[in-house]
């Protein structure tokens, strides 16, 4: 199933909000995303895996962190 970039972006934003603002656990956030977006756990986990990889990519985030 193909998921549009806009939907993926909204899911990533929701995930950040659940983890950082609402301080939910990883499993609670995934469960809530599954219900809200009517997707399976596997689909949400695939999106979040890609998101987490991007967060570790300096070229994507422009965050030099401890390098400086």
Secondary structure, DSSP 8 states (H G I E B T S, - for coil): ----HHHHHHHHHHHHIIIIIS---HHHHHHHHHHHHT--HHHHHHHHHHHHHHHT-HHHH---GGG-
